[in-house]
Amino acid sequence: MDQPPPVDRWLDHLKVKNPEEYARLQKLRKEDPAEFRLVLQEHLQKELTKGGMRGFRHGKQPLMNPEIRKLEEEIGRLSQAYHETTNPEKQKQIRDELRRTVQALFDLRETERLEHIRRIEADLANLKATLDQRQKNRDPLIERRLKELTDSDRLSW
């Protein structure tokens, strides 16, 4: 079964968690889509930062960091300016600025990759600890499940 996009799933979650903010965002979505995207990006970035987006994303691309988006826009602007000028001195100046911006973008992306690796390693450590704990409690867990499956009083709480 196909799931709705992560943003829609997050909005559904927000509808329950904070109905007023959900209503405000839905109104903004209709009246000013560009502003809606910016506000939504801020909300989602906050959720990612505090780890609240587990289960809402699919695929491998994280939501774009606003700093990365800003640098990419600047790179696009500089590239266009470079190609529009015929002045060699101006091209050299733009190329130097473009190099600094590309370097900054590269460094920022590498920092994000390292942080992503740290999160994955922490998740892996938690999964291993859970697996170890389950292995230590194998027999009681199996017995509990058997009891659930065979208990005649299925309505007991």
Backbone as CSV, one residue per row, in Angstrom:
resi,resn,N_x,N_y,N_z,CA_x,CA_y,CA_z,C_x,C_y,C_z
1,MET,0.840,-1.178,0.000,0.000,0.000,0.000,0.886,1.241,0.000
2,ASP,0.621,2.198,-0.882,1.406,3.424,-0.964,1.073,4.348,0.191
3,GLN,2.109,4.985,0.709,1.912,5.951,1.775,1.896,7.348,1.172
4,PRO,1.222,8.291,1.833,1.289,9.676,1.355,2.707,10.200,1.526
5,PRO,3.042,11.281,0.838,4.383,11.851,0.980,4.676,12.202,2.439
6,PRO,5.962,12.228,2.817,6.333,12.504,4.205,5.757,13.815,4.738
7,VAL,5.719,14.835,3.904,5.203,16.125,4.368,3.736,15.991,4.754
8,ASP,2.954,15.301,3.946,1.536,15.113,4.274,1.372,14.272,5.535
9,ARG,2.215,13.268,5.701,2.143,12.461,6.920,2.495,13.308,8.136
10,TRP,3.505,14.182,7.986,3.874,15.055,9.089,2.742,16.026,9.394
11,LEU,2.106,16.564,8.356,0.985,17.477,8.577,-0.165,16.768,9.287
12,ASP,-0.429,15.520,8.929,-1.465,14.747,9.624,-1.116,14.600,11.103
13,HIS,0.160,14.355,11.369,0.634,14.254,12.744,0.439,15.596,13.464
14,LEU,0.768,16.686,12.788,0.630,18.020,13.369,-0.837,18.343,13.661
15,LYS,-1.730,17.862,12.795,-3.159,18.103,12.972,-3.631,17.595,14.338
16,VAL,-3.071,16.479,14.770,-3.424,15.916,16.069,-2.655,16.619,17.182
17,LYS,-1.384,16.834,16.950,-0.484,17.382,17.969,-0.741,18.873,18.241
18,ASN,-0.993,19.642,17.174,-1.150,21.091,17.311,-2.142,21.591,16.264
19,PRO,-3.440,21.422,16.516,-4.456,21.764,15.518,-4.425,23.221,15.065
20,GLU,-4.086,24.133,15.964,-4.040,25.553,15.588,-2.950,25.808,14.549
21,GLU,-1.778,25.249,14.794,-0.673,25.433,13.839,-0.986,24.743,12.520
22,TYR,-1.610,23.584,12.603,-2.022,22.874,11.385,-2.959,23.749,10.559
23,ALA,-3.950,24.351,11.202,-4.909,25.208,10.486,-4.197,26.412,9.870
24,ARG,-3.272,27.000,10.625,-2.521,28.149,10.108,-1.709,27.757,8.863
25,LEU,-1.050,26.601,8.929,-0.248,26.149,7.789,-1.118,25.824,6.578
26,GLN,-2.281,25.217,6.804,-3.163,24.895,5.677,-3.657,26.178,4.997
27,LYS,-3.973,27.190,5.802,-4.394,28.481,5.247,-3.252,29.101,4.443
28,LEU,-2.063,29.057,5.006,-0.892,29.600,4.327,-0.601,28.832,3.042
29,ARG,-0.815,27.531,3.059,-0.584,26.683,1.885,-1.441,27.142,0.709
30,LYS,-2.682,27.550,1.005,-3.598,28.003,-0.046,-3.316,29.440,-0.471
31,GLU,-3.032,30.303,0.501,-2.914,31.730,0.222,-1.531,32.158,-0.265
32,ASP,-0.487,31.516,0.228,0.878,31.921,-0.133,1.781,30.683,-0.151
33,PRO,1.719,29.895,-1.244,2.482,28.642,-1.304,3.986,28.812,-1.066
34,ALA,4.563,29.904,-1.560,6.009,30.105,-1.371,6.336,30.284,0.115
35,GLU,5.551,31.093,0.798,5.766,31.295,2.228,5.491,30.003,3.002
36,PHE,4.469,29.264,2.573,4.156,27.974,3.193,5.380,27.057,3.138
37,ARG,6.041,26.987,1.966,7.206,26.118,1.831,8.324,26.542,2.781
38,LEU,8.533,27.848,2.916,9.589,28.328,3.818,9.268,27.995,5.278
39,VAL,8.028,28.248,5.687,7.633,27.968,7.065,7.688,26.461,7.328
40,LEU,7.209,25.684,6.373,7.231,24.229,6.520,8.668,23.729,6.638
41,GLN,9.554,24.284,5.816,10.966,23.902,5.878,11.531,24.157,7.272
42,GLU,11.185,25.299,7.856,11.660,25.613,9.208,11.123,24.607,10.227
43,HIS,9.826,24.301,10.142,9.227,23.327,11.051,9.919,21.971,10.924
44,LEU,10.072,21.515,9.700,10.640,20.187,9.485,12.101,20.136,9.902
45,GLN,12.813,21.225,9.672,14.215,21.267,10.091,14.314,21.149,11.609
46,LYS,13.411,21.824,12.326,13.394,21.718,13.786,13.094,20.285,14.211
47,GLU,12.140,19.660,13.548,11.787,18.274,13.874,12.964,17.342,13.621
48,LEU,13.664,17.551,12.512,14.831,16.716,12.213,15.908,16.898,13.264
49,THR,16.132,18.147,13.657,17.172,18.452,14.627,16.920,17.747,15.946
50,LYS,15.661,17.697,16.352,15.375,17.043,17.628,15.012,15.570,17.464
51,GLY,15.138,15.047,16.244,14.915,13.629,16.015,13.456,13.235,15.931
52,GLY,12.582,14.196,15.695,11.158,13.915,15.690,10.593,13.467,14.360
53,MET,11.428,13.252,13.360,10.919,12.906,12.038,11.072,11.431,11.706
54,ARG,11.456,10.619,12.653,11.588,9.188,12.358,10.253,8.655,11.874
55,GLY,10.299,7.966,10.766,9.083,7.389,10.233,8.346,8.286,9.262
56,PHE,8.747,9.539,9.138,8.061,10.446,8.222,8.778,10.556,6.887
57,ARG,10.050,10.241,6.854,10.816,10.336,5.614,10.869,8.989,4.939
58,HIS,10.977,9.024,3.637,11.330,7.817,2.910,12.364,8.235,1.883
59,GLY,13.100,7.292,1.367,14.173,7.658,0.460,15.400,8.035,1.253
60,LYS,16.426,8.461,0.539,17.692,8.724,1.209,18.026,10.204,1.305
61,GLN,17.236,11.057,0.682,17.552,12.473,0.703,16.915,13.157,1.906
62,PRO,17.744,13.761,2.771,17.170,14.502,3.884,16.570,15.812,3.386
63,LEU,15.771,16.416,4.226,15.268,17.731,3.881,16.449,18.683,3.776
64,MET,16.382,19.603,2.837,17.536,20.445,2.573,17.767,21.471,3.681
65,ASN,18.993,21.526,4.119,19.447,22.511,5.077,19.319,23.888,4.429
66,PRO,18.752,24.877,5.128,18.609,26.217,4.543,19.944,26.838,4.130
67,GLU,21.002,26.539,4.864,22.321,27.059,4.485,22.767,26.477,3.146
68,ILE,22.522,25.191,2.946,22.878,24.547,1.682,22.071,25.158,0.547
69,ARG,20.774,25.334,0.790,19.922,25.934,-0.238,20.433,27.330,-0.609
70,LYS,20.824,28.114,0.388,21.326,29.466,0.146,22.617,29.418,-0.680
71,LEU,23.526,28.512,-0.310,24.787,28.400,-1.054,24.548,27.933,-2.490
72,GLU,23.640,26.986,-2.674,23.349,26.514,-4.034,22.735,27.617,-4.889
73,GLU,21.874,28.422,-4.289,21.304,29.555,-5.024,22.398,30.552,-5.413
74,GLU,23.317,30.789,-4.482,24.434,31.710,-4.761,25.331,31.153,-5.869
75,ILE,25.570,29.853,-5.845,26.374,29.223,-6.893,25.693,29.379,-8.249
76,GLY,24.391,29.167,-8.285,23.650,29.346,-9.534,23.738,30.774,-10.046
77,ARG,23.597,31.731,-9.120,23.686,33.152,-9.498,25.083,33.486,-10.030
78,LEU,26.116,33.008,-9.343,27.491,33.292,-9.766,27.809,32.631,-11.104
79,SER,27.363,31.408,-11.288,27.603,30.705,-12.544,26.964,31.456,-13.712
80,GLN,25.739,31.900,-13.493,25.054,32.654,-14.549,25.800,33.956,-14.840
81,ALA,26.232,34.641,-13.797,26.970,35.903,-13.986,28.276,35.657,-14.732
82,TYR,28.939,34.561,-14.424,30.191,34.217,-15.093,29.974,34.064,-16.600
83,HIS,28.919,33.346,-16.958,28.655,33.090,-18.377,28.103,34.308,-19.109
84,GLU,27.541,35.252,-18.376,26.965,36.431,-19.011,27.995,37.518,-19.279
85,THR,29.128,37.462,-18.611,30.128,38.513,-18.817,31.198,38.052,-19.798
86,THR,31.721,39.001,-20.530,32.813,38.701,-21.460,34.122,39.318,-20.979
87,ASN,34.061,40.060,-19.903,35.236,40.719,-19.334,36.071,39.684,-18.585
88,PRO,37.306,39.385,-19.055,38.149,38.356,-18.416,38.453,38.660,-16.941
89,GLU,38.672,39.933,-16.616,38.952,40.291,-15.226,37.735,40.028,-14.336
90,LYS,36.548,40.379,-14.838,35.308,40.139,-14.104,35.063,38.621,-13.972
91,GLN,35.355,37.856,-15.035,35.202,36.398,-14.979,36.116,35.799,-13.909
92,LYS,37.359,36.296,-13.836,38.295,35.798,-12.826,37.784,36.104,-11.427
93,GLN,37.262,37.299,-11.233,36.716,37.697,-9.931,35.518,36.806,-9.553
94,ILE,34.637,36.576,-10.514,33.461,35.732,-10.257,33.899,34.296,-9.991
95,ARG,34.886,33.819,-10.774,35.364,32.442,-10.582,35.959,32.259,-9.192
96,ASP,36.710,33.244,-8.705,37.283,33.164,-7.362,36.183,33.106,-6.300
97,GLU,35.151,33.930,-6.476,34.033,33.925,-5.530,33.263,32.599,-5.624
98,LEU,33.118,32.097,-6.840,32.447,30.829,-7.062,33.218,29.697,-6.378
99,ARG,34.535,29.718,-6.477,35.368,28.700,-5.822,35.148,28.719,-4.307
100,ARG,35.161,29.909,-3.706,34.962,30.010,-2.254,33.577,29.473,-1.851
101,THR,32.587,29.781,-2.659,31.228,29.329,-2.349,31.100,27.821,-2.502
102,VAL,31.695,27.261,-3.559,31.664,25.806,-3.764,32.416,25.110,-2.629
103,GLN,33.531,25.681,-2.193,34.270,25.102,-1.070,33.429,25.109,0.209
104,ALA,32.743,26.220,0.457,31.893,26.319,1.643,30.771,25.281,1.580
105,LEU,30.167,25.118,0.404,29.101,24.129,0.230,29.636,22.716,0.451
106,PHE,30.798,22.437,-0.109,31.407,21.113,0.060,31.627,20.821,1.545
107,ASP,32.228,21.785,2.258,32.520,21.591,3.677,31.242,21.384,4.489
108,LEU,30.217,22.144,4.178,28.947,22.008,4.892,28.327,20.634,4.640
109,ARG,28.358,20.190,3.404,27.800,18.867,3.094,28.594,17.754,3.781
110,GLU,29.907,17.894,3.841,30.724,16.882,4.515,30.410,16.846,6.004
111,THR,30.201,18.008,6.598,29.829,18.074,8.010,28.500,17.365,8.233
112,GLU,27.543,17.590,7.343,26.249,16.918,7.464,26.391,15.399,7.290
113,ARG,27.254,14.993,6.382,27.468,13.551,6.189,28.049,12.906,7.446
114,LEU,29.012,13.583,8.070,29.596,13.057,9.308,28.541,12.943,10.402
115,GLU,27.681,13.937,10.509,26.608,13.895,11.505,25.639,12.757,11.201
116,HIS,25.351,12.550,9.935,24.475,11.453,9.528,25.089,10.114,9.928
117,ILE,26.381,9.973,9.705,27.085,8.737,10.082,26.999,8.536,11.595
118,ARG,27.185,9.604,12.362,27.101,9.493,13.830,25.714,9.029,14.264
119,ARG,24.663,9.578,13.625,23.298,9.151,13.972,23.081,7.681,13.628
120,ILE,23.575,7.266,12.464,23.420,5.860,12.066,24.165,4.951,13.039
121,GLU,25.369,5.341,13.433,26.137,4.531,14.377,25.424,4.427,15.718
122,ALA,24.809,5.526,16.169,24.059,5.493,17.432,22.845,4.579,17.294
123,ASP,22.140,4.675,16.165,20.996,3.786,15.923,21.439,2.322,15.906
124,LEU,22.566,2.057,15.270,23.078,0.693,15.202,23.417,0.173,16.601
125,ALA,24.041,1.007,17.409,24.371,0.591,18.776,23.100,0.275,19.563
126,ASN,22.061,1.081,19.384,20.786,0.818,20.070,20.161,-0.482,19.588
127,LEU,20.207,-0.716,18.282,19.659,-1.959,17.738,20.411,-3.179,18.272
128,LYS,21.733,-3.081,18.346,22.533,-4.193,18.881,22.207,-4.442,20.350
129,ALA,22.051,-3.370,21.121,21.725,-3.522,22.539,20.355,-4.185,22.699
130,THR,19.402,-3.759,21.874,18.066,-4.371,21.917,18.134,-5.844,21.552
131,LEU,18.890,-6.162,20.513,19.039,-7.557,20.103,19.668,-8.387,21.215
132,ASP,20.715,-7.870,21.837,21.357,-8.587,22.939,20.367,-8.832,24.083
133,GLN,19.597,-7.806,24.424,18.625,-7.926,25.503,17.562,-8.964,25.160
134,ARG,17.092,-8.953,23.922,16.079,-9.922,23.492,16.648,-11.349,23.520
135,GLN,17.906,-11.498,23.128,18.518,-12.829,23.163,18.638,-13.341,24.593
136,LYS,18.970,-12.431,25.518,19.077,-12.823,26.926,17.717,-13.223,27.493
137,ASN,16.660,-12.625,26.977,15.301,-12.894,27.460,14.500,-13.737,26.488
138,ARG,15.172,-14.512,25.678,14.518,-15.293,24.622,13.383,-16.165,25.156
139,ASP,13.674,-17.001,26.121,12.660,-17.931,26.626,11.463,-17.206,27.254
140,PRO,11.662,-16.224,28.139,10.498,-15.516,28.695,9.671,-14.792,27.615
141,LEU,10.343,-14.241,26.612,9.615,-13.567,25.531,8.763,-14.562,24.744
142,ILE,9.329,-15.716,24.466,8.584,-16.756,23.738,7.401,-17.225,24.572
143,GLU,7.628,-17.445,25.860,6.541,-17.896,26.735,5.429,-16.857,26.824
144,ARG,5.808,-15.599,26.924,4.798,-14.532,26.988,3.964,-14.498,25.722
145,ARG,4.620,-14.649,24.578,3.886,-14.639,23.305,2.972,-15.853,23.190
146,LEU,3.450,-17.004,23.609,2.608,-18.211,23.605,1.386,-18.013,24.490
147,LYS,1.596,-17.407,25.646,0.479,-17.145,26.555,-0.536,-16.225,25.896
148,GLU,-0.046,-15.173,25.210,-0.950,-14.258,24.500,-1.771,-14.992,23.450
149,LEU,-1.131,-15.906,22.749,-1.795,-16.618,21.658,-2.758,-17.699,22.142
150,THR,-2.493,-18.220,23.323,-3.309,-19.350,23.793,-4.219,-18.996,24.952
151,ASP,-4.107,-17.818,25.493,-4.937,-17.413,26.624,-6.402,-17.387,26.208
152,SER,-7.241,-18.028,27.002,-8.662,-18.089,26.652,-9.369,-16.781,26.943
153,ASP,-8.845,-15.979,27.838,-9.470,-14.692,28.179,-8.827,-13.590,27.340
154,ARG,-9.177,-13.504,26.074,-8.569,-12.545,25.146,-8.984,-11.111,25.448
155,LEU,-10.012,-10.885,26.217,-10.478,-9.527,26.496,-9.874,-8.948,27.759
156,SER,-9.056,-9.717,28.443,-8.485,-9.193,29.686,-7.458,-8.099,29.379
157,TRP,-7.426,-7.119,30.235,-6.472,-6.028,30.066,-5.405,-6.223,31.082
